[in-house]
Amino acid sequence: MSMTVSANYVSEKISQIRWLPEKLTQSERFVTGTWDMDTNFVRVWRFHENTYADSVEHTPRCNDKVAMEADVTGIEFVNDDTFVVGCGDGRVSLFKVHRAVEEDQIRRTEHSERIHAFKYSPANAPCTAISIYGTDIATVGEDGRLNVLSANDLKQVKRTIEADSMSLLAVSFVNQNQVVTSNRMGVIRLFDVRSAGDGQPQYSFMAASQDEKSSNFVSSIVTHPMQQHVLICGTEEGSLTVWDLRQLEYPASYLSTHKSAITAIGFHRQDPSKLFTAAEEGAVWMWSDKKLIDASQTDSSSAWLAGDRLTSLINVDGILTNIRKAVNSFDVHGSRMICGTDSETVYLIYDV
């Protein structure tokens, strides 16, 4: 594939990165969250044309920032100008973006109480991941708790579920009422948040592993945007496991992929035939369904449920390789991808 990559040094380890949503044009703005810094920030950036270097079309400039109390562990947009931030102090915050001709601004409009806390320790239990469905927010943390809140009122927790006895690492809405979580031992649980007050999941199943005698924790989870029964899990060993949530006796597909833990996984927002994975080895791959997925397809036609035939139905392209430090987060809007890394660099990739 013919892609152009631009590297921009930003002097911060980027844990989360998201484009600002735009409906009619290619987005030029993005937000970031940091981790492992003396002071962590949420920032809003804008790309500007670079008139000094022929090989670099755009360079990012920070327009505004807000200091955070701990590592930023999740950023997801609720609507075009509102996003939720998960934090290592066990809280979530709501931010507003104010777009302007010259300098955009962000401000924190609300933050929750400490919704993740250890029972027998005064230490904060970090919020490890968040997921959004409409205005509903699902959070998981190192305390093993699953919370569901509304972006309309972060002070009121709609549902708290003691989902696990160990740290939860990933969470994803399947639909408005069902949420999937994964823990550090590779156990995946599906909860109906309407009736799971006792902490009992609807289903529990284990992530597949190359070594049957060892655990393989799931570090990232995503459901197919058009076929929500298709659940794809990225794991510690760098593999992808695909589940059909209607038939959970065995995984539908299993792929040994990256050489290190997968840090992020997600579909292209406008083109669900493309899946992207990022890994600690400093790589981003694109998985392209060879046949276009559309609403008229039957469930059985999903390439991701094809088992051993999956490799013949999917093209794999390396978008970023060998940058030596972890790619922690990415987002795709239109034909451009943006990536945040531990190398304190933001990568902008054209023609994805």
C-alpha positions in Angstrom: 0.0 0.0 0.0 1.1 3.6 -0.7 1.0 5.4 2.6 2.8 8.5 3.9 3.9 8.7 7.6 4.6 11.9 9.4 6.2 11.8 12.9 5.7 14.7 15.3 7.6 14.9 18.6 5.4 16.1 21.4 7.5 15.6 24.6 4.9 13.4 26.3 4.0 9.8 26.5 0.6 9.5 24.8 -1.7 6.9 26.3 -4.9 8.0 24.5 -5.6 9.8 21.2 -8.8 10.6 19.4 -9.8 12.8 16.4 -12.5 15.4 17.0 -15.6 14.2 15.1 -16.3 16.1 11.9 -19.3 15.2 9.6 -18.4 16.8 6.3 -14.7 17.4 6.3 -11.5 15.7 7.2 -10.8 16.4 10.9 -7.8 18.6 11.7 -8.2 18.5 15.5 -7.5 15.8 18.0 -7.2 15.3 21.7 -4.6 13.4 23.7 -4.1 12.1 27.2 -0.7 11.2 28.8 0.7 8.8 31.2 3.9 8.3 33.3 4.7 12.0 33.4 5.3 14.3 36.4 2.1 16.0 35.5 -0.4 14.4 33.1 -2.5 16.4 30.7 -5.5 16.2 28.4 -4.7 18.4 25.4 -6.5 19.6 22.2 -4.4 19.9 19.1 -4.8 21.2 15.6 -2.8 20.4 12.5 -1.4 23.3 10.6 0.2 23.3 7.2 4.0 23.1 7.3 5.5 25.7 5.0 9.1 24.9 6.1 9.5 21.3 5.2 8.5 19.8 1.8 8.3 16.3 3.2 5.9 17.1 6.0 2.5 18.5 5.1 1.1 19.2 8.5 2.4 19.7 12.0 0.3 19.7 15.2 0.1 22.6 17.7 -1.4 22.4 21.1 -4.3 24.9 21.5 -5.2 24.2 25.2 -4.6 21.7 28.0 -6.0 20.6 31.4 -3.9 19.0 34.1 -5.0 15.6 35.4 -4.6 14.0 38.8 -3.2 10.8 37.4 -2.6 8.8 34.2 -5.2 9.2 31.5 -6.5 5.7 30.8 -9.4 6.3 28.4 -10.8 8.9 26.1 -14.1 8.5 24.2 -16.4 11.0 22.5 -20.1 11.2 23.5 -20.9 13.7 20.8 -19.1 16.1 18.5 -18.0 18.4 21.3 -18.1 16.3 24.4 -15.8 13.5 25.5 -15.2 11.4 28.6 -11.8 10.8 30.2 -10.9 7.8 32.4 -8.2 8.4 35.0 -5.8 6.5 37.2 -7.3 8.0 40.3 -10.5 5.9 39.9 -12.6 8.7 38.5 -14.0 9.8 35.1 -14.4 13.3 33.8 -16.5 15.1 31.2 -14.8 17.6 28.9 -16.2 20.2 26.4 -14.4 21.4 23.3 -15.0 24.9 22.2 -14.0 25.3 18.6 -12.7 28.6 17.4 -11.1 30.0 14.2 -7.7 30.4 15.9 -7.4 28.7 19.3 -9.7 25.9 20.4 -10.3 25.4 24.1 -11.2 22.5 26.4 -12.6 22.6 29.9 -13.6 20.0 32.4 -17.3 20.4 33.1 -17.9 17.6 35.5 -16.1 14.7 37.2 -17.4 11.7 39.1 -16.7 10.6 42.6 -14.1 7.9 43.1 -16.0 5.1 41.5 -13.1 2.6 41.6 -11.6 1.9 45.0 -10.0 -1.1 46.8 -12.1 -2.5 49.7 -9.2 -2.9 52.1 -6.8 -0.2 51.1 -6.9 3.6 51.0 -5.0 3.6 47.7 -6.8 4.6 44.5 -8.0 1.8 42.2 -7.2 3.1 38.7 -10.0 3.2 36.1 -8.4 1.0 33.4 -10.8 1.3 30.5 -14.0 3.0 29.4 -16.6 2.3 26.7 -19.4 4.5 25.3 -22.9 3.6 24.0 -25.0 6.7 23.3 -24.8 8.7 26.5 -24.0 5.6 28.7 -20.5 5.1 30.0 -19.1 1.8 31.1 -15.9 1.8 33.2 -13.8 -1.0 34.7 -10.9 -0.8 37.1 -8.2 -2.6 39.1 -10.8 -3.2 41.8 -12.7 -5.6 39.6 -15.7 -3.4 39.4 -17.9 -2.5 36.4 -19.8 0.8 36.6 -22.4 2.2 34.3 -23.0 6.0 34.3 -24.7 8.5 32.2 -22.8 11.4 30.6 -25.8 13.6 31.6 -24.9 13.1 35.3 -21.6 11.7 36.4 -22.4 12.1 40.1 -25.0 9.3 39.9 -23.8 5.8 39.1 -26.6 3.9 37.4 -25.2 0.5 38.1 -22.3 -0.9 40.0 -21.4 -4.6 39.5 -18.7 -6.5 41.4 -17.7 -8.2 38.2 -14.5 -9.8 39.2 -12.1 -10.6 42.1 -9.1 -9.3 40.1 -8.1 -6.4 37.9 -10.3 -5.8 34.8 -8.3 -4.6 31.8 -10.9 -4.0 29.0 -14.6 -3.3 28.5 -16.9 -2.9 25.5 -20.6 -2.4 25.0 -22.2 -5.1 22.9 -25.5 -3.2 22.9 -27.3 -0.8 25.2 -27.9 -3.6 27.8 -24.9 -5.9 27.4 -21.3 -5.2 28.4 -18.2 -7.4 27.9 -15.3 -7.3 30.4 -11.9 -9.1 30.6 -9.6 -9.7 33.5 -5.9 -10.3 34.0 -6.2 -14.1 33.7 -7.9 -14.0 30.3 -11.5 -14.6 31.6 -14.1 -12.8 29.5 -17.5 -12.1 30.9 -20.7 -10.9 29.3 -23.1 -9.0 31.6 -26.7 -7.8 31.2 -26.4 -4.5 33.1 -30.1 -4.5 33.8 -30.0 -7.5 36.0 -26.4 -8.1 37.1 -26.6 -6.5 40.5 -25.4 -9.8 42.1 -22.3 -9.8 39.9 -23.3 -12.9 38.0 -22.5 -12.8 34.2 -24.7 -14.2 31.5 -21.7 -16.0 30.1 -18.0 -16.6 31.0 -15.4 -17.9 28.6 -11.6 -18.0 28.4 -9.3 -16.3 25.8 -7.5 -18.8 23.5 -3.8 -19.3 24.0 -0.9 -20.9 22.2 0.1 -22.6 25.4 -2.9 -24.3 27.0 -1.2 -24.4 30.4 -0.8 -20.6 30.7 -3.2 -17.7 30.9 -3.5 -15.1 28.1 -5.0 -11.9 29.3 -7.2 -9.9 27.0 -5.9 -6.3 26.7 -8.4 -4.9 24.2 -11.9 -5.8 23.1 -14.1 -4.6 20.2 -17.4 -5.6 18.7 -18.1 -5.4 15.0 -19.9 -2.1 14.3 -22.5 -3.8 12.0 -22.5 -7.3 13.4 -22.5 -6.9 17.2 -22.4 -10.6 17.9 -18.9 -10.6 16.5 -16.4 -10.0 19.4 -12.7 -9.6 18.6 -10.2 -9.7 21.4 -6.5 -8.7 21.4 -4.3 -10.4 23.9 -1.1 -10.4 25.9 0.6 -12.9 23.5 -0.3 -10.7 20.5 -3.0 -13.0 19.1 -6.6 -12.2 18.0 -9.4 -14.4 19.2 -12.8 -14.0 17.5 -16.0 -15.0 19.3 -19.6 -15.4 18.0 -21.6 -14.3 21.0 -24.5 -16.5 19.9 -22.3 -19.7 20.1 -19.7 -19.4 22.9 -18.7 -23.1 23.2 -15.5 -22.4 21.1 -13.9 -19.4 19.5 -15.0 -18.8 15.9 -11.4 -17.8 14.8 -7.9 -17.6 16.2 -4.9 -15.8 14.7 -1.4 -15.6 16.0 -0.4 -12.1 14.9 1.9 -9.6 16.8 5.0 -10.6 18.6 4.0 -8.6 21.8 0.9 -7.6 23.6 -1.8 -5.9 21.6 -2.5 -2.4 23.2 -5.4 -1.2 21.1 -7.9 -2.6 18.6 -10.6 -0.9 16.6 -12.6 -0.7 13.4 -12.4 2.2 10.9 -15.3 4.4 11.8 -16.6 4.9 8.3 -15.4 1.6 6.7 -16.1 -1.5 8.9 -14.3 -3.8 6.4 -11.0 -2.5 8.0 -9.8 -3.5 11.5 -6.6 -2.0 13.1 -4.4 -3.4 15.8 -1.5 -1.7 17.7 1.1 -3.5 19.8 3.8 -3.0 22.3 6.5 -3.9 19.8 5.8 -0.5 18.1 3.6 -1.6 15.2 0.2 -0.9 13.8 -1.5 -3.4 11.3 -4.5 -3.1 9.1 -6.8 -6.1 8.5 -8.9 -5.6 5.4 -11.9 -7.8 4.6 -11.5 -8.8 0.9 -15.2 -8.6 0.4 -17.1 -5.5 1.3 -19.3 -5.8 4.3 -22.7 -4.1 4.0 -26.0 -4.3 5.7 -27.4 -6.9 3.1 -24.8 -9.5 4.1 -26.0 -12.5 6.1 -24.4 -13.3 9.5 -22.7 -16.4 8.1 -20.9 -14.3 5.5 -18.7 -12.5 8.1 -15.1 -13.2 7.3 -14.2 -12.9 11.0 -16.3 -16.1 11.8 -14.6 -18.1 9.1 -12.3 -20.1 11.3 -9.3 -21.6 9.5 -10.4 -19.9 6.3 -10.0 -16.4 7.9 -6.4 -15.9 6.6 -7.6 -16.4 3.0 -10.4 -13.8 3.4 -8.3 -11.0 5.1 -5.5 -8.9 3.8 -2.9 -7.7 6.4 -0.8 -4.6 5.9 1.8 -3.1 8.2 1.1 0.6 8.6 3.7 1.3 11.3 6.6 -1.0 12.1 9.7 -1.1 14.2 9.3 2.2 16.0 10.8 0.4 19.1 8.3 1.7 21.7 4.7 0.9 22.3 1.9 2.3 20.2 -0.7 2.8 22.9 -3.7 4.3 21.0 -4.9 5.3 17.6 -7.9 6.7 15.8 -9.0 6.8 12.1 -11.0 9.5 10.4 -11.5 9.5 6.7 -8.3 8.5 5.0 -6.0 9.5 7.9 -4.9 7.7 11.0 -3.3 9.2 14.1 -1.3 7.2 16.7 0.0 8.0 20.2 3.1 6.3 21.5 5.6 5.8 24.4 8.3 7.4 22.2 6.6 10.8 22.9 5.7 11.0 19.2 2.4 11.5 17.4 2.3 9.7 14.0 0.0 11.0 11.3 -0.6 8.4 8.5 -2.1 9.4 5.1 -4.1 7.3 2.7 -5.2 4.5 5.1 
